[in-house]
Amino acid sequence: MLKIIKIGGGIIDNEIELEQFLKTFSTIEGPKILIHGGGKGASKLLNQLGIEPKMVDGRRITDKPTLDVVTGLYAGNINKLIVSKLQQFGCNALGLSGADGNAIKGKKRPVKSIDYGFVGDLDNESVNKDLFQLLIDNNITPIVCAITHDGNGQLFNTNADTIASTIAVAMSKQNDVELNFVFDKIGVLRDVNNDETLIPEINETLYLQLKEEGVIFEGMIPKLDNSFNVINAGVKNVCLVHARNINSDIKTILC
């Protein structure tokens, strides 16, 4: 089983949690790929440089100065910190942006009502499956940041959840794949404030029923919709899990 794990800002922004997660991640047996976002560091750094961060509906507008900053932070500081920590913990990791080894090619998001700037969208042909297969077959763990490229010298800021889902679907053609989204809850909860209400397993029929009943927290619906799209595209299952439980059975499995 190939495990693909995506972590977000909640872990990246917390030095202690990140170190603990990476220590646990390094103990996961078998092939694995880690995808990471950038956390709040980008907005903080932009402000320090006198560049006003621009967000619309939680999505970053990426002009040229912003792209320069996020590329340096995501593909540089954060990615190399993660790689160096994993090497410390005995996991032979290799940091990648989408441009490295032509790992992930994107296309500039079309301008509709909003121009997101240098933001990349992905499709079914975006992922260099042969590169990722070569790495995992040789016991090298790819650490992928949220920067892609178009093959013509242009880099793009790209949503890390989208990268994780696209890699998972691409790699499912040759592997049994489990995609893990690590976030700040232990899984899908009937009561968002009560960990005792964890739903350990959800299939698509149950999901549609829970959504109709209003049990699913509204903010979770896009993530769950995307997860079932990924499963229908060939991924064996998708897990929603807290960082501390990544190597345990305390999670929600979507299947």
N, C-alpha and C positions, 0 to 999 in steps of 0.2 A: 504493500500500500504506500503510495506517494502522498505525503502530508504537505499541504500547502497552507501556510499560516500567514495571516495578515494582521499586523498590529497598527494601532493608531496613536494619536497624540496623547491620549491619557497615560500611556506607558512611556512614550518617548520623553514627555515633559517631566517625568519623575525618575530621577537618577537611580534611586534605590529600587523602585519597582522594575525598571528596565534591566538592571543588573540581575535581579532575582529571576525575571522571566528568561533572560538569555542563558542563565545557568541551567534552568529547567529545560529550555529548548535544546540545549546541547546534549541532554541525556536521551532525547527521543531517538529511538532506534529506527534504522531504515532511511530511505531517501526522503529529503525534505527541502522545501524552498520557503524562504521568509520574504515577505513583502512589507515595506514600511512606508508610512506617510511622513509628515514633517512636524506635526504638533504645532504649538503656539510660537515656536521659535522664529518662524518666518515673519510673522507680524511684528514681533518684538524687534528683530533685526532691521526690518524695513523702517520702523519708527526711529530707531537709533541712527539710521542713515538719512533721515529726513524724507523718506518716501512714504506717502500715505497708503496703507493697505486698503484695497477696494474689494468688498465682498458683496455678492448678490445671492440671496437665498442660500447662504452658507458656502457658495462657490467663489473661489478667488478669481478676480480679474487679473490676468497676467500680461502686463505690458512689458516692454523690453527691460527696463531697470528691475522690475519685479522678477522676471525670468532669470536674470543674472544672479540675483540674491538667492532665489529658491534652488537654483541649480547648484550653487556653491554649498548651500546648507544641506540639501537632501542627498545629492550625489557625493558630496565631500564630507563635511563634518559628521553628520548623523550616520551615514552609511559606513564610514571608516571606523567610527567609534564602535558600532555594532560588530563589524568584522573583527576588530582587534580584541573585543571582549570574548567573542566566540572562540578565537584562536587561544585565548587564555584558558578557556574552559575545555579545550581539546576538540573543538569542532572545526574542521578545516573549511573555512568559509571564503567565498569570493564575492566581492561587492560589484554590482552591476547597475548601470543606468541602461535605458533602452538602447542607447547608441553603442554600448560596449558589446562587441561580438555581434552587432546587429540584432540584439536580443529582442527588442520590441519596437516596431514601427507604428507610428500614429499618423493621423491626418488632422490638420487644423480644423477645429470646430467651426462649422459654418456660421456666418453672422446672420442672426434672425432679428429678434427684438433687442438682443444684447450682443455686443461684441466682447467675447471673453478673452480676446487677445491670443497669446501663444499657449493655448490649451489644446491638448491632443485628444482625439477620440480614437477608439480601437475597433477593429473588426475581426472576423474569423481568420484572416491571414496575417494578423499583426505579430504573432509570436513565433520566434525561431525555435521550433520544437527540437530540432536536431542539436542545437547548442545546449539547451537545458538537459536533454537526455544524455549528452556526452558528459556533462558535469556530474549529474547524479550517478551515472554509471561508474564514474571514477571516484565516488565518495567525496565529492566536493559539493558543499551546500551553497547555492546561489542566494545572495542577499540583494533584493531588488528594490531600488528606490523609485519614487514617483515621477521620474523624468524619462520621456521617450524621445524619439526623433523621427524625421520623415524620409531619411535616406538621401536628402539633398542639402544636408548641413544645418538644418533647423531643429533645435531642441524644443520640446513641449513639456509644460506642466500637465500631468495626467492624474486623474483620480486613482488613488491607491486601491480602493475597493474594486474598481473596474479592471485594473491591472491584475489583481489577484484572481478575479472571476475569469478573465480572458486566458490567463496562463492555465488555470485549472481545466477549462474546457479543452484547450489545445492539447494538454498533456494527457487528458483522459482517452485520447485516441490510441495510446500505447500503454497506459497504466491504469490500475484502479486508483482513483484519486479521492482523497478526503480534503475538502476545503474548510479551513477554520477561520472564522472571524472572531478576533479577540477584542472584547469591549468591556465596559465597566459593570456589567451584570453577569450573574452566573449562567444565564441562558434566558430563554423566553419564560416570563412569569405571568401567572394569572392575575396576580396583584403585584404591580411594578415595585411596590415598597416592601414586599415580603418574600425573602429567599426561600421560604418553606413552600411556596406555590410554584416551584420550578416544574415546567412541563418537559420531561426527559426526552420525549420523541414525538415528532409531528410529521405526518404525511400530508400530501396536498389536500386530501379530502377533509382531514381534521382542521387544517389551516383555514380553508375556506369557511368551515363551520364556525371556528373561533372568531374569525374576522367579522362574519355576519352577526355574531352575538356581541360584538364590541369588546371581546376579552383581550384582543391583541392591542397593546399600546400603540397609538397612532404613529409615533415616531419610528416604530419597528417595521411598519408595513412595507416601505420601499426596500429595506434590507431583506425581508422575507420573500417578497415578490421576486427580487433578483436571485435569491438563493434557489427558489424552485425553477426559475428559468435555467439556471446553471445545471441543476439536477436533470432537467428534461433534455439538456444538451449533451449529457453523457457522464457528468460527474457522479460518483457513487453516492456520496452524501455530503452535507454541509453542516458544520457544527458552529454553534454560537456559545462562546465560553469565556470565562474570566481568565486573565493572565495567570493567576496562581493555580488554576486547574487544568492547564493545557495538557498535562500528562496524566490526568485522572478521568474518572467517569462522570464527574459533576459538570454537566453541560446539556444543552438541547441539541439533539441530532435531528436534522431534517432529512427525510428520505423518501 
